[in-house]
Amino acid sequence: MEAILVGKSVLIFCATKLEVESAAKQFGGYLHHCMRKGDENSRFPQLATLIDLDVQKRAVDYFVAKTSSKDETLQRCITYGVGWHHAGMSD
């Protein structure tokens, strides 16, 4: 989380495709939870200011347009700046 708070990226490696998607969903859900709390979030109060949801929405729209992805879970994760890749990804 410290890397994200200073504008850096995080890369997480997992052993299986299922673990990759599960980790992305968990982390995306955690970021969503922290952002919804906004100023009430005593642990990461500035998190809500780091991720512009309008920009993220445009990123999802761009992703869908370029990839024709129907994966709603991936689209939801992208909204919070979280994505994944594994060998089982479809076009």
KABEL-V200827 format. One record per run of one state. SS is the DSSP state (~ for helix, > for strand, _ for the rest). FROM is the first residue (numbers start at 1). TO is the last residue. Records with the same first field share a line. If there is no record, write none. Layout:
# KABEL-V200827
SS = FROM-TO ; FROM-TO
This chain:
# KABEL-V200827
_ = 1-1 ; 6-16 ; 41-46 ; 51-52 ; 68-71 ; 80-91
~ = 2-5 ; 17-40 ; 47-50 ; 53-67 ; 72-79
